[in-house]
């Protein structure tokens, strides 16, 4: 590559990253500061309503584990890498009548009718955190871990987890694993390094939960670069011969920002999993177009085309579920955050993740059609999964 071509490439990459950042922050003057993590004391009548059974959906609990370095001055977590995991427990007041996945953060005068608000926050020692996670395990022994992607701050990832939990009506407390993203548009390479550095910490979290006989299944949900971290962690577990842990894993990768050849290499090391890996993909994901450009025009897994016979054949060969979610509405202008809207269709996707050893008929390429506000249980039609009103 000539010097001129290299400069053009760098300029183009920076331009596309800037475009991504502007789109991601559209409609939001500033990103939330760590101040949004401070618990808010709601009026007495609101606290009483949050404790009532009728308003159970107005409150969600989230557990969080992070290897970010604590910011003692503001009470949050930064982008520096910490030597140890910090464990926290949160309770959120969730605004009623939400129409989309947009998160309105609390202001200096919190309004629980419009804003997501932290109402309780507590730091936990490791053993107490594990006990809380086990206590909130779903009736079928399932626990869920969400791993965020590139350009996320701790508070953004935490509030996103609360939104997903509220929209999916998840019982118990979902777990956020927050790795030290730089939370900056220009931090793509730094974020990739931070994700790689976090493999052992995510491994430790998953292993500690798996050790309990109460846990039958761990849903490991990774978005974007978080999907890369999830796959690297599963690969590490396999190389450690921790099949006892892997047997409990249900891996879901939403818009995974993973080079296709890297993914193929990861699959080769991991081998076939008892519960097939699910890929949630979209051909029109423009954030992954930019990622591909930065990587030298190398294709990303999150943009697989399920209409390509080669992809369908590869999905069957590798025992993967490749699910096209292009029909799900995105709110970021890039088609990269569809996973957040997918939460309300959790019952449909749960048919894939039922925790049983899956037959060959459960793998392959599918399309999830959720254009309507209400979607019935999916059914198979010519090898596809279609939701109908």
LUMKEKE-916867 format. One record per residue (C-alpha): x, y, z; residue in three letters; residue number from 0. Coordinates in pm, 1 decimal, m for minus. Example, Ala and Ser with C-alpha at 12.3 -4.5 7.8 and 13.67 -1.06 7.14 Angstrom:
# LUMKEKE-916867
1230.0|m450.0|780.0|ALA|0
1367.0|m106.0|714.0|SER|1
//
This chain:
# LUMKEKE-916867
0.0|0.0|0.0|UNK|0
144.7|336.0|m101.2|UNK|1
180.6|620.7|144.9|UNK|2
m98.5|813.1|m25.6|UNK|3
m327.4|509.6|m25.0|UNK|4
m249.1|443.2|342.2|UNK|5
m336.8|800.9|435.7|UNK|6
m661.0|776.8|237.2|UNK|7
m744.2|453.2|415.6|UNK|8
m678.3|603.1|758.0|UNK|9
m881.1|912.4|675.2|UNK|10
m1169.0|699.6|548.9|UNK|11
m1162.5|482.5|860.4|UNK|12
m1168.2|785.6|1088.9|UNK|13
m1451.6|939.3|888.5|UNK|14
m1661.6|625.6|910.5|UNK|15
m1595.7|589.9|1281.4|UNK|16
m1699.7|949.6|1334.1|UNK|17
m2018.6|883.7|1138.7|UNK|18
m2089.8|584.1|1359.8|UNK|19
m2037.5|791.0|1672.2|UNK|20
m2265.9|1067.4|1551.7|UNK|21
m2538.0|818.6|1463.2|UNK|22
m2508.6|638.1|1794.7|UNK|23
m2537.0|964.7|1983.3|UNK|24
m2810.4|1113.4|1765.0|UNK|25
m3079.1|1278.1|1972.1|UNK|26
m2861.0|1278.6|2281.1|UNK|27
m2665.7|1595.2|2357.0|UNK|28
m2435.5|1428.8|2605.5|UNK|29
m2357.8|1079.2|2714.7|UNK|30
m2462.9|986.0|3068.9|UNK|31
m2212.4|1059.3|3341.3|UNK|32
m2150.0|827.4|3638.4|UNK|33
m2392.5|1047.6|3832.3|UNK|34
m2681.1|843.9|3688.6|UNK|35
m2562.1|552.9|3904.2|UNK|36
m2645.1|738.4|4224.9|UNK|37
m2961.5|597.0|4385.0|UNK|38
m3263.6|825.6|4383.8|UNK|39
m3505.4|835.4|4675.9|UNK|40
m3849.1|827.3|4518.5|UNK|41
m4160.9|969.8|4686.0|UNK|42
m4322.4|739.8|4939.9|UNK|43
m4624.4|658.7|4721.8|UNK|44
m4398.8|557.4|4429.8|UNK|45
m4186.2|333.8|4650.4|UNK|46
m4501.9|164.1|4775.6|UNK|47
m4625.9|106.9|4421.2|UNK|48
m4292.9|m43.5|4317.7|UNK|49
m4327.7|m299.2|4596.8|UNK|50
m4675.8|m404.6|4486.7|UNK|51
m4732.3|m712.3|4273.9|UNK|52
m4929.5|m509.5|4020.2|UNK|53
m4629.6|m290.7|3947.4|UNK|54
m4366.3|m564.0|3944.7|UNK|55
m4280.3|m474.5|3585.8|UNK|56
m4198.0|m118.0|3700.7|UNK|57
m3892.4|m245.2|3885.0|UNK|58
m3605.1|m459.2|3760.6|UNK|59
m3296.3|m587.0|3937.4|UNK|60
m2956.7|m618.7|3770.7|UNK|61
m2632.3|m773.5|3889.9|UNK|62
m2309.6|m637.4|3744.3|UNK|63
m1953.5|m766.6|3737.2|UNK|64
m1681.1|m548.4|3589.0|UNK|65
m1305.0|m547.7|3543.8|UNK|66
m1303.5|m171.6|3489.7|UNK|67
m1107.4|40.4|3731.8|UNK|68
m1333.6|217.6|3986.6|UNK|69
m1359.4|595.4|3964.2|UNK|70
m1352.7|690.1|4332.0|UNK|71
m1425.7|1057.8|4268.1|UNK|72
m1755.0|1004.6|4081.5|UNK|73
m1864.8|663.5|4199.9|UNK|74
m1853.1|498.9|3860.8|UNK|75
m1605.9|298.2|3653.8|UNK|76
m1368.5|417.2|3385.8|UNK|77
m1190.4|260.2|3090.2|UNK|78
m873.5|155.5|3272.4|UNK|79
m824.4|m217.1|3334.7|UNK|80
m853.8|m333.0|3693.3|UNK|81
m670.3|m626.9|3848.2|UNK|82
m984.4|m766.2|4006.9|UNK|83
m1355.4|m788.4|3937.1|UNK|84
m1594.3|m556.2|4118.6|UNK|85
m1944.2|m687.1|4188.3|UNK|86
m2256.0|m474.4|4227.5|UNK|87
m2632.6|m509.1|4266.0|UNK|88
m2884.4|m255.8|4132.5|UNK|89
m3258.2|m197.5|4141.9|UNK|90
m3417.5|21.1|3873.8|UNK|91
m3743.9|204.4|3848.5|UNK|92
m3858.8|156.0|3487.9|UNK|93
m4080.0|417.5|3318.2|UNK|94
m4421.8|288.6|3209.5|UNK|95
m4559.9|295.3|2855.0|UNK|96
m4222.4|270.7|2680.8|UNK|97
m4268.8|278.9|2304.7|UNK|98
m3917.8|183.1|2191.0|UNK|99
m3574.1|91.5|2321.4|UNK|100
m3455.3|447.2|2376.2|UNK|101
m3327.9|504.4|2729.9|UNK|102
m3400.9|835.3|2899.2|UNK|103
m3143.8|886.7|3172.1|UNK|104
m3224.3|1059.1|3500.1|UNK|105
m3155.9|1430.0|3526.8|UNK|106
m3090.7|1643.9|3832.1|UNK|107
m3466.1|1619.7|3890.3|UNK|108
m3544.9|1254.2|3819.1|UNK|109
m3884.1|1178.6|3669.8|UNK|110
m3967.1|805.4|3705.8|UNK|111
m4260.0|846.4|3465.6|UNK|112
m4015.6|919.8|3182.5|UNK|113
m3671.6|811.5|3297.5|UNK|114
m3494.0|495.3|3403.1|UNK|115
m3383.6|559.4|3761.0|UNK|116
m3149.6|371.1|3993.6|UNK|117
m3329.8|331.1|4326.8|UNK|118
m3086.2|93.7|4499.7|UNK|119
m2717.2|20.5|4458.2|UNK|120
m2494.8|m204.2|4661.7|UNK|121
m2143.3|m338.2|4618.5|UNK|122
m2107.2|m706.3|4699.6|UNK|123
m1819.3|m938.6|4783.8|UNK|124
m1771.9|m1218.5|4531.8|UNK|125
m1939.7|m1491.4|4736.3|UNK|126
m2245.1|m1275.2|4808.3|UNK|127
m2270.2|m1186.8|4438.6|UNK|128
m2271.6|m1553.6|4341.4|UNK|129
m2534.6|m1624.2|4607.3|UNK|130
m2754.5|m1345.2|4470.7|UNK|131
m2713.4|m1478.8|4118.2|UNK|132
m2807.4|m1829.0|4229.4|UNK|133
m3103.3|m1700.0|4430.0|UNK|134
m3243.5|m1528.2|4121.0|UNK|135
m3193.8|m1825.4|3890.4|UNK|136
m3505.3|m1890.6|3683.9|UNK|137
m3726.7|m2187.9|3765.3|UNK|138
m3559.4|m2400.2|3498.0|UNK|139
m3212.4|m2327.2|3636.2|UNK|140
m3126.5|m2059.9|3378.2|UNK|141
m2908.5|m1756.8|3441.4|UNK|142
m2829.9|m1491.7|3178.5|UNK|143
m2512.9|m1287.2|3123.2|UNK|144
m2505.6|m986.4|2887.3|UNK|145
m2170.1|m875.2|2742.1|UNK|146
m2184.2|m531.7|2578.0|UNK|147
m1998.7|m417.8|2269.0|UNK|148
m1760.0|m146.1|2152.9|UNK|149
m1794.1|217.0|2262.8|UNK|150
m1995.8|152.2|2580.2|UNK|151
m1947.0|315.4|2917.9|UNK|152
m2031.2|119.2|3230.9|UNK|153
m2347.2|317.7|3296.5|UNK|154
m2466.3|284.5|2936.7|UNK|155
m2421.7|m92.3|2947.9|UNK|156
m2594.9|m114.5|3286.2|UNK|157
m2901.0|85.3|3179.3|UNK|158
m2920.7|m113.9|2854.6|UNK|159
m2927.4|m434.3|3058.5|UNK|160
m3211.6|m291.2|3266.6|UNK|161
m3406.5|m201.1|2950.7|UNK|162
m3364.4|m550.0|2806.3|UNK|163
m3466.2|m709.8|3135.0|UNK|164
m3776.2|m490.4|3157.5|UNK|165
m3888.9|m547.1|2797.7|UNK|166
m3824.2|m920.7|2811.3|UNK|167
m3994.4|m944.5|3151.6|UNK|168
m3704.4|m1159.4|3270.0|UNK|169
m3757.9|m1315.4|3613.5|UNK|170
m3471.1|m1282.5|3856.6|UNK|171
m3166.2|m1065.6|3799.4|UNK|172
m2980.2|m1068.7|3467.8|UNK|173
m2605.4|m1023.6|3495.1|UNK|174
m2404.2|m760.2|3311.9|UNK|175
m2037.1|m828.7|3245.2|UNK|176
m1881.3|m491.6|3164.5|UNK|177
m1530.1|m498.1|3020.8|UNK|178
m1317.4|m177.9|3003.5|UNK|179
m1432.9|m25.0|2676.8|UNK|180
m1279.9|317.2|2613.8|UNK|181
m1634.2|445.4|2543.4|UNK|182
m1493.3|654.8|2260.7|UNK|183
m1558.5|642.5|1886.9|UNK|184
m1184.7|645.0|1812.3|UNK|185
m1120.2|365.9|2063.7|UNK|186
m1194.8|71.1|1834.6|UNK|187
m848.0|m84.2|1848.1|UNK|188
m814.7|m13.0|2220.8|UNK|189
m1151.8|m179.5|2277.6|UNK|190
m1045.4|m491.3|2090.1|UNK|191
m737.6|m517.0|2312.7|UNK|192
m952.7|m461.2|2622.0|UNK|193
m1192.0|m735.0|2512.1|UNK|194
m904.4|m979.5|2466.2|UNK|195
m766.0|m887.7|2807.1|UNK|196
m1103.5|m968.5|2966.1|UNK|197
m1125.7|m1335.1|2866.7|UNK|198
m1005.7|m1473.1|3197.8|UNK|199
m1237.8|m1247.9|3399.1|UNK|200
m1544.5|m1355.3|3201.3|UNK|201
m1418.2|m1713.7|3225.4|UNK|202
m1400.0|m1674.9|3605.5|UNK|203
m1755.7|m1539.2|3625.8|UNK|204
m1903.5|m1814.1|3409.4|UNK|205
m1710.8|m2087.4|3589.7|UNK|206
m1813.8|m1967.2|3935.8|UNK|207
m2181.6|m1973.4|3836.2|UNK|208
m2154.4|m2308.1|3661.4|UNK|209
m2010.1|m2471.3|3974.2|UNK|210
m2353.4|m2471.8|4136.0|UNK|211
m2577.2|m2768.0|4066.6|UNK|212
m2868.0|m2523.2|4075.2|UNK|213
m2751.9|m2371.7|3746.9|UNK|214
m2857.9|m2588.0|3454.7|UNK|215
m2799.2|m2339.2|3175.1|UNK|216
m2607.3|m2013.4|3129.4|UNK|217
m2720.9|m1789.9|2845.3|UNK|218
m2409.1|m1603.0|2735.0|UNK|219
m2534.3|m1314.0|2520.3|UNK|220
m2268.3|m1104.3|2348.1|UNK|221
m2337.1|m798.3|2133.4|UNK|222
m2097.8|m677.4|1863.6|UNK|223
m1740.1|m682.8|2000.2|UNK|224
m1884.4|m844.6|2312.3|UNK|225
m1959.4|m1142.0|2087.6|UNK|226
m1589.3|m1163.1|2004.6|UNK|227
m1511.2|m1167.5|2377.5|UNK|228
m1772.3|m1438.9|2436.6|UNK|229
m1628.5|m1661.8|2163.9|UNK|230
m1273.3|m1612.8|2290.3|UNK|231
m1386.6|m1704.0|2641.7|UNK|232
m1563.1|m2020.7|2525.9|UNK|233
m1252.6|m2111.5|2327.0|UNK|234
m1041.1|m2062.9|2639.8|UNK|235
m1275.0|m2285.7|2840.3|UNK|236
m1245.7|m2554.2|2572.6|UNK|237
m865.7|m2538.5|2573.9|UNK|238
m884.6|m2577.8|2953.9|UNK|239
m1096.2|m2891.8|2899.9|UNK|240
m1384.3|m2737.0|3094.1|UNK|241
m1653.4|m2932.2|2913.1|UNK|242
m1851.8|m2935.5|3238.6|UNK|243
m1894.0|m2558.8|3196.4|UNK|244
m1939.4|m2558.8|2818.7|UNK|245
m2217.0|m2816.9|2845.0|UNK|246
m2426.5|m2557.5|3029.2|UNK|247
m2367.5|m2272.3|2785.7|UNK|248
m2621.6|m2133.0|2539.4|UNK|249
m2423.7|m1880.2|2333.7|UNK|250
m2609.7|m1605.6|2147.7|UNK|251
m2412.0|m1356.5|1939.1|UNK|252
m2601.3|m1043.7|1829.0|UNK|253
m2445.5|m852.7|1538.1|UNK|254
m2111.3|m1016.9|1618.1|UNK|255
m1813.6|m802.1|1519.1|UNK|256
m1592.5|m1099.0|1436.6|UNK|257
m1382.9|m1158.0|1126.0|UNK|258
m1527.4|m1460.1|944.6|UNK|259
m1194.0|m1641.3|928.4|UNK|260
m1129.2|m1572.4|1297.2|UNK|261
m1474.7|m1710.7|1374.5|UNK|262
m1400.8|m2021.6|1169.6|UNK|263
m1080.5|m2070.4|1368.8|UNK|264
m1267.8|m2024.0|1698.1|UNK|265
m1524.8|m2284.1|1594.3|UNK|266
m1247.7|m2526.8|1502.7|UNK|267
m1099.7|m2500.2|1853.0|UNK|268
m1434.2|m2508.2|2033.2|UNK|269
m1588.6|m2792.6|1835.8|UNK|270
m1958.0|m2873.1|1839.2|UNK|271
m2141.5|m2747.8|2144.3|UNK|272
m2433.8|m2937.7|2301.2|UNK|273
m2650.6|m2628.0|2251.4|UNK|274
m2575.6|m2483.2|1904.5|UNK|275
m2445.3|m2127.1|1887.2|UNK|276
m2706.3|m1875.1|1766.9|UNK|277
m2603.8|m1584.4|1543.6|UNK|278
m2838.8|m1286.8|1508.4|UNK|279
m2740.2|m1117.7|1182.0|UNK|280
m2847.9|m832.6|952.7|UNK|281
m2723.4|m764.7|601.2|UNK|282
m2780.5|m389.4|641.2|UNK|283
m2579.1|m339.7|962.1|UNK|284
m2381.8|m26.1|872.8|UNK|285
m2172.5|m29.6|1189.4|UNK|286
m2029.1|m363.2|1076.9|UNK|287
m1970.6|m218.6|729.4|UNK|288
m1742.7|34.6|897.4|UNK|289
m1577.9|m235.0|1107.5|UNK|290
m1511.0|m437.1|794.2|UNK|291
m1360.8|m131.7|626.0|UNK|292
m1127.3|m66.8|919.5|UNK|293
m1015.6|m429.9|906.5|UNK|294
m917.2|m404.2|540.0|UNK|295
m1251.6|m496.1|383.2|UNK|296
m1271.6|m825.2|571.0|UNK|297
m1624.8|m958.7|617.2|UNK|298
m1786.1|m968.2|962.2|UNK|299
m1999.5|m1252.3|1095.0|UNK|300
m2284.5|m1017.6|1189.0|UNK|301
m2354.1|m941.7|822.0|UNK|302
m2389.1|m1298.5|697.7|UNK|303
m2638.5|m1336.2|414.7|UNK|304
m2872.0|m1625.9|491.7|UNK|305
m2991.5|m1623.5|128.5|UNK|306
m2643.6|m1737.5|25.6|UNK|307
m2647.5|m2117.5|m21.7|UNK|308
m2288.7|m2129.4|101.1|UNK|309
m2392.3|m1972.5|431.4|UNK|310
m2686.3|m2210.4|471.3|UNK|311
m2461.5|m2507.8|403.6|UNK|312
m2195.9|m2379.3|644.3|UNK|313
m2458.0|m2327.9|917.4|UNK|314
m2565.6|m2691.3|886.4|UNK|315
m2209.2|m2818.7|872.4|UNK|316
m2098.0|m2622.1|1178.6|UNK|317
m2426.6|m2680.3|1366.0|UNK|318
m2506.8|m2309.9|1394.9|UNK|319
m2835.9|m2123.4|1407.8|UNK|320
m2801.8|m1821.0|1181.3|UNK|321
m3110.3|m1604.2|1233.2|UNK|322
m3170.9|m1297.5|1016.6|UNK|323
m3329.1|m1023.1|1231.0|UNK|324
m3327.2|m748.5|967.0|UNK|325
m3702.8|m705.7|1006.8|UNK|326
m3659.4|m600.6|1371.5|UNK|327
m3670.8|m224.8|1411.1|UNK|328
m3341.6|m52.9|1491.7|UNK|329
m3324.0|283.2|1668.5|UNK|330
m2959.2|379.7|1623.4|UNK|331
m2977.6|465.8|1253.2|UNK|332
m2720.7|195.7|1179.8|UNK|333
m2914.6|m127.6|1219.0|UNK|334
m2667.9|m235.8|1486.8|UNK|335
m2885.9|m225.0|1799.6|UNK|336
m3170.7|m452.9|1690.7|UNK|337
m3085.7|m687.6|1976.6|UNK|338
m3233.6|m431.8|2219.5|UNK|339
m3567.8|m435.1|2035.9|UNK|340
m3559.2|m813.6|2021.7|UNK|341
m3611.2|m840.3|2397.7|UNK|342
m3989.7|m815.7|2371.3|UNK|343
m3987.8|m1116.8|2139.3|UNK|344
m3801.9|m1329.4|2391.1|UNK|345
m4070.4|m1598.0|2395.2|UNK|346
m4020.8|m1659.7|2024.5|UNK|347
m3645.3|m1687.4|2049.5|UNK|348
m3678.3|m1901.1|2360.9|UNK|349
m3804.5|m2177.3|2134.1|UNK|350
m3448.2|m2198.0|2005.1|UNK|351
m3286.2|m2181.0|2347.9|UNK|352
m3490.0|m2441.3|2532.9|UNK|353
m3190.0|m2592.3|2705.5|UNK|354
m3225.0|m2937.1|2553.0|UNK|355
m2966.5|m3113.3|2343.2|UNK|356
m3071.0|m2999.2|2000.1|UNK|357
m3121.7|m3216.3|1697.3|UNK|358
m2980.3|m3144.0|1354.1|UNK|359
m3319.1|m3001.6|1260.6|UNK|360
m3265.5|m2706.6|1497.4|UNK|361
m2963.1|m2573.2|1312.1|UNK|362
m2937.0|m2389.4|981.5|UNK|363
m3040.5|m2050.5|843.0|UNK|364
m3362.3|m1877.3|946.7|UNK|365
m3537.1|m1543.0|925.5|UNK|366
m3718.0|m1385.1|1218.3|UNK|367
m4011.5|m1183.0|1087.8|UNK|368
m4128.4|m950.6|1364.2|UNK|369
m4255.5|m654.0|1165.6|UNK|370
m4581.1|m643.9|1360.9|UNK|371
m4623.4|m510.9|1712.0|UNK|372
m4756.4|m850.8|1822.4|UNK|373
m4585.1|m1162.4|1696.7|UNK|374
m4713.3|m1515.4|1745.9|UNK|375
m4490.7|m1811.8|1822.0|UNK|376
m4259.1|m1880.0|1528.7|UNK|377
m4325.3|m2167.4|1294.7|UNK|378
m4115.1|m2332.0|1029.3|UNK|379
m4177.5|m2257.8|665.5|UNK|380
m3936.7|m2384.1|400.9|UNK|381
m3652.5|m2394.6|648.0|UNK|382
m3726.1|m2057.3|800.3|UNK|383
m3866.7|m1929.2|1126.3|UNK|384
m4140.3|m1676.7|1065.9|UNK|385
m4341.5|m1480.4|1320.4|UNK|386
m4696.2|m1392.7|1216.4|UNK|387
m4964.0|m1172.0|1365.8|UNK|388
//
